[in-house]
Amino acid sequence: MASFSNSEEIIYHYKIILNKTKKKLFRKLNTSEPSDQFAKLANFCQKNDKHDYAALCWQAVAKCEESMDHNCEQALAHQKAARQFFSEFKKTESSGLISPYNENLQAGLSEMRHAEDSWQGNLFENVLKTSIRLETAETLVGLGKLDDAAFIGSSLIDVPHECPTLKLAILEQITSIQILSEDYEGALLTFTEIANTISCIDNDTIGIYNDILFRCEISRVFLLLILKPTRQKMPSDLASVLEKYMWINGNFDSPGNLCIYFFII
């Protein structure tokens, strides 16, 4: 890929490839060559911090792959376009140039939805769609868009789960969003659902989830310390979790030393 000294040269090269693509699409010819050229141009733009141009190129790649019924390549191109739009949004925000319409953010979310649609009818459709939504939610958290992340997180619950690992990944992502949003009661309920999900797993495989179960238990204890519910208002399963550590100070309703203990370990 030749180097370009300015944005005008990138646009000019983009238009050359685009014209080739239009001719091939009109004549119903193979568009693999322009797809590869768009991908190379996209990679060049990424390396040179021109995320918006890179996103446009990945969109063009997706269009080429769609014309060839390459659903996998099409979905991946949409995801790459979305990541570049998100990167451009982050760069713009950090520079202080805030748009009231958040065009790059919205474009990134739109590309993620297109990526989901590309997997329609695939044998692993639910798993693939879930992975895209998980990435979207994680990205939104990183961008400080917690309300949008919470909305994506809530939509994850509606996706059918083929395996416990997938469900646990979804629930852990939701707890991260809830804690960052200071929804501690919601996070406590979600951590309890994680514990219940693991308890239903076959005994032969439950061992691989021990780390998740341990993190879940410690998180629930910390959340109980924050919320400070009375013994009467606490469900029996949460009371039993907290009682495991009461030997530290012996006082159920005043667990201050318990918090110090957890910071030490």
Salt bridges, closest charged atoms under 4 A:
ASP49 OD1 - HIS51 NE2 2.67
GLU65 OE1 - HIS70 ND1 2.86
GLU88 OE1 - LYS91 NZ 3.38
GLU111 OE1 - HIS78 ND1 2.69
GLU116 OE1 - ARG133 NE 3.14
GLU125 OE2 - LYS129 NZ 2.85
GLU135 OE2 - ARG83 NE 2.67
GLU172 OE2 - ARG215 NH2 2.82
GLU193 OE2 - LYS167 NZ 3.85
GLU217 OE2 - LYS244 NZ 2.87
GLU243 OE2 - ARG231 NH2 2.54
